[in-house]
């Protein structure tokens, strides 16, 4: 998903709707709608407003879209989670599940024998989720390592 679509989706799927979110962000509803419009060439959310948007909604799709555009992957820092065998097992099963999604997406992509450009984002998203889960597992294992 591109950044503009991620912003639009985050704003319009906010609990309470655009009106409630706008008040919480200190904006008028129409201004927020304009700034979230993916077709607008003049209205944008500032970095501070984007941070507020993600904080208030708990939706970090904008952050992931920005990272993906620049070749990065976001990994949530799990500072309050204790590393344990069960936590690692949970991450392993998350990786297995995400890997299955990659396989299903690649299978669907190749089913007709033609790879089309518009089909690739679904595979990319699935792969992104696997890499994200693997990196989270590595971070958790590092946390378990004796210092």
KEKE-3310 file (N, C-alpha, C; in steps of 0.2 Angstrom, whole numbers, plus 5000, padded with zeros to 4 digits):
npx = (5004:5003:5009:5000:4987:4988:4987:4974:4966:4968:4963:4950:4945:4945:4940:4925:4925:4929:4926:4926:4940:4946:4943:4950:4963:4964:4960:4949:4936:4934:4946:4954:4949:4953:4967:4969:4965:4969:4971:4974:4984:4989:4986:4992:4997:5007:5023:5021:5008:5005:5011:5003:4991:4994:4996:4984:4975:4981:4984:4997:4999:5004:5017:5023:5021:5029:5041:5043:5043:5056:5064:5064:5060:5048:5049:5041:5047:5048:5048:5043:5040:5043:5056:5054:5053:5040:5036:5045:5041:5028:5031:5038:5027:5019:5028:5027:5014:5013:5022:5014:5004:5012:5015:5003:4999:5009:5006:4993:4996:5003:4994:4987:4997:5002:5011:5006:5009:5000:4997:5008:5009:5002:5009:5021:5017:5014:5026:5033:5027:5032:5046:5046:5041:5051:5062:5057:5058:5071:5076:5070:5076:5089:5087:5085:5098:5112:5121)
npy = (4994:5011:5027:5038:5031:5023:5033:5039:5027:5025:5036:5036:5024:5026:5024:5030:5039:5051:5064:5063:5059:5070:5081:5076:5077:5090:5097:5103:5094:5094:5099:5088:5078:5083:5083:5070:5065:5055:5060:5073:5087:5097:5098:5091:5080:5085:5079:5078:5078:5066:5057:5059:5055:5041:5037:5040:5032:5019:5013:5008:5008:5018:5021:5008:5008:5019:5015:5003:5009:5014:5003:4997:4988:4988:4985:4981:4987:4976:4979:4977:4964:4948:4937:4920:4902:4899:4911:4912:4901:4904:4915:4907:4900:4910:4914:4903:4902:4915:4912:4902:4910:4917:4907:4903:4915:4916:4905:4908:4919:4913:4904:4906:4906:4917:4931:4946:4964:4970:4961:4958:4966:4960:4948:4954:4960:4949:4943:4953:4953:4940:4942:4952:4946:4936:4944:4950:4938:4935:4947:4944:4932:4937:4945:4935:4929:4926:4939)
npz = (5000:4996:5003:5003:5001:5013:5023:5020:5022:5035:5042:5038:5043:5056:5073:5078:5067:5055:5060:5074:5075:5070:5079:5090:5085:5084:5073:5060:5053:5039:5035:5039:5031:5018:5019:5020:5008:4995:4982:4982:4979:4986:5000:5015:5028:5042:5048:5062:5063:5057:5066:5077:5072:5070:5084:5090:5083:5083:5072:5061:5048:5039:5043:5040:5026:5023:5027:5019:5006:5006:5007:5019:5034:5047:5064:5079:5094:5108:5122:5135:5135:5141:5137:5132:5131:5127:5121:5110:5103:5100:5091:5081:5076:5071:5061:5053:5049:5042:5032:5025:5020:5011:5002:4997:4991:4981:4974:4969:4961:4951:4945:4933:4924:4920:4925:4932:4934:4943:4952:4960:4972:4983:4985:4989:5001:5009:5010:5016:5029:5033:5034:5044:5055:5057:5060:5072:5079:5080:5087:5099:5103:5104:5115:5125:5125:5135:5144)
capx = (5000:5007:5008:4993:4982:4988:4984:4967:4963:4969:4959:4943:4943:4946:4934:4921:4925:4933:4924:4929:4947:4948:4943:4956:4969:4964:4959:4942:4934:4935:4953:4957:4947:4957:4974:4969:4963:4975:4971:4975:4991:4990:4985:4996:4998:5014:5025:5019:5001:5005:5013:4997:4986:4996:4995:4977:4971:4984:4985:5003:5000:5007:5024:5025:5021:5035:5047:5043:5045:5063:5067:5065:5055:5047:5048:5039:5051:5044:5052:5039:5039:5049:5058:5054:5053:5034:5036:5048:5037:5023:5034:5039:5021:5018:5032:5025:5007:5014:5025:5009:5001:5016:5014:4996:4999:5013:5002:4987:4999:5006:4989:4985:5003:5005:5013:5005:5011:4995:4997:5014:5009:4999:5015:5026:5014:5014:5034:5035:5025:5036:5052:5045:5040:5058:5066:5055:5060:5079:5076:5068:5081:5095:5085:5086:5105:5116:5125)
capy = (5000:5017:5031:5041:5026:5021:5039:5039:5022:5026:5042:5034:5018:5027:5023:5036:5042:5057:5070:5062:5059:5077:5084:5073:5079:5098:5099:5103:5087:5095:5099:5082:5075:5086:5081:5063:5064:5053:5064:5080:5089:5103:5097:5085:5080:5086:5073:5078:5076:5059:5054:5060:5050:5034:5037:5040:5026:5013:5010:5010:5007:5024:5020:5003:5011:5024:5010:4999:5013:5015:4997:4995:4984:4990:4979:4984:4985:4973:4980:4974:4956:4943:4932:4914:4897:4899:4917:4910:4896:4908:4918:4902:4898:4916:4914:4897:4905:4920:4908:4899:4915:4918:4901:4904:4921:4915:4900:4912:4923:4908:4899:4907:4905:4924:4936:4953:4969:4972:4955:4958:4969:4955:4944:4958:4961:4943:4942:4958:4950:4935:4945:4956:4941:4933:4949:4950:4932:4937:4952:4941:4928:4941:4947:4929:4928:4928:4944)
capz = (5000:4996:5009:5002:5003:5020:5026:5018:5025:5043:5044:5036:5047:5063:5077:5078:5061:5053:5064:5081:5075:5068:5085:5094:5082:5084:5066:5058:5050:5032:5034:5039:5025:5013:5020:5019:5001:4991:4975:4983:4977:4990:5007:5017:5035:5044:5052:5069:5063:5056:5072:5081:5068:5072:5091:5091:5080:5084:5065:5059:5041:5036:5045:5036:5019:5022:5027:5013:5000:5006:5008:5026:5038:5054:5069:5085:5100:5113:5128:5141:5135:5143:5132:5135:5126:5124:5117:5104:5100:5097:5085:5076:5073:5067:5055:5049:5047:5037:5026:5022:5016:5005:4997:4994:4986:4975:4970:4966:4956:4945:4943:4926:4920:4918:4931:4930:4939:4948:4957:4964:4979:4987:4987:4992:5007:5012:5011:5021:5035:5035:5036:5050:5060:5058:5063:5078:5083:5081:5092:5105:5104:5107:5122:5129:5126:5141:5142)
cpx = (5004:5005:5001:4987:4982:4985:4976:4963:4963:4964:4951:4940:4944:4940:4931:4921:4929:4932:4927:4937:4950:4948:4949:4963:4970:4963:4951:4941:4936:4942:4956:4955:4952:4964:4974:4967:4969:4976:4973:4983:4993:4990:4989:4996:5005:5016:5022:5011:5000:5007:5007:4992:4988:4995:4988:4973:4974:4985:4992:5005:5004:5015:5026:5025:5027:5041:5048:5045:5052:5067:5068:5059:5054:5046:5047:5044:5047:5048:5049:5038:5045:5050:5058:5053:5046:5033:5039:5044:5031:5025:5035:5032:5018:5021:5029:5018:5008:5017:5020:5005:5005:5015:5008:4996:5003:5009:4996:4990:5001:5000:4987:4991:5005:5006:5011:5007:5006:4994:5002:5013:5006:5005:5020:5024:5015:5022:5036:5033:5029:5043:5051:5044:5047:5062:5064:5057:5068:5080:5075:5073:5088:5093:5086:5093:5108:5120:5132)
cpy = (5006:5022:5035:5037:5024:5027:5039:5033:5022:5031:5039:5028:5020:5026:5030:5040:5048:5063:5069:5062:5067:5081:5082:5076:5087:5101:5100:5097:5088:5095:5093:5078:5077:5083:5074:5060:5062:5057:5071:5082:5095:5102:5090:5086:5081:5080:5073:5076:5068:5055:5054:5055:5043:5033:5036:5034:5020:5009:5013:5009:5012:5023:5014:5004:5015:5019:5006:5003:5015:5009:4995:4991:4987:4984:4983:4982:4982:4973:4977:4967:4952:4938:4925:4909:4898:4905:4915:4905:4899:4912:4913:4901:4904:4916:4908:4899:4910:4917:4905:4904:4917:4913:4902:4910:4920:4910:4903:4916:4919:4904:4900:4907:4912:4928:4943:4958:4970:4967:4955:4961:4964:4950:4948:4959:4955:4942:4947:4956:4945:4938:4949:4951:4937:4938:4950:4944:4933:4941:4948:4936:4931:4943:4941:4927:4930:4934:4944)
cpz = (5000:5002:5009:5004:5010:5024:5026:5022:5033:5045:5043:5040:5054:5067:5079:5072:5060:5058:5071:5080:5074:5075:5090:5092:5082:5077:5065:5053:5042:5030:5034:5033:5019:5013:5019:5012:4997:4984:4976:4982:4981:4997:5009:5025:5037:5047:5059:5068:5061:5062:5077:5078:5070:5079:5093:5089:5081:5078:5063:5052:5037:5037:5041:5029:5018:5022:5021:5007:5000:5008:5015:5029:5045:5058:5076:5091:5106:5120:5135:5141:5137:5138:5135:5129:5123:5119:5110:5100:5096:5091:5079:5072:5069:5061:5050:5045:5041:5031:5022:5017:5010:5000:4993:4989:4980:4970:4966:4960:4950:4942:4936:4921:4918:4925:4929:4936:4944:4953:4962:4971:4984:4990:4991:5000:5012:5014:5017:5028:5038:5038:5043:5056:5062:5061:5070:5082:5084:5087:5099:5107:5107:5114:5127:5130:5132:5139:5145)
residu = (UNK:UNK:UNK:UNK:UNK:UNK:UNK:UNK:UNK:UNK:UNK:UNK:UNK:UNK:UNK:UNK:UNK:UNK:UNK:UNK:UNK:UNK:UNK:UNK:UNK:UNK:UNK:UNK:UNK:UNK:UNK:UNK:UNK:UNK:UNK:UNK:UNK:UNK:UNK:UNK:UNK:UNK:UNK:UNK:UNK:UNK:UNK:UNK:UNK:UNK:UNK:UNK:UNK:UNK:UNK:UNK:UNK:UNK:UNK:UNK:UNK:UNK:UNK:UNK:UNK:UNK:UNK:UNK:UNK:UNK:UNK:UNK:UNK:UNK:UNK:UNK:UNK:UNK:UNK:UNK:UNK:UNK:UNK:UNK:UNK:UNK:UNK:UNK:UNK:UNK:UNK:UNK:UNK:UNK:UNK:UNK:UNK:UNK:UNK:UNK:UNK:UNK:UNK:UNK:UNK:UNK:UNK:UNK:UNK:UNK:UNK:UNK:UNK:UNK:UNK:UNK:UNK:UNK:UNK:UNK:UNK:UNK:UNK:UNK:UNK:UNK:UNK:UNK:UNK:UNK:UNK:UNK:UNK:UNK:UNK:UNK:UNK:UNK:UNK:UNK:UNK:UNK:UNK:UNK:UNK:UNK:UNK)
# end
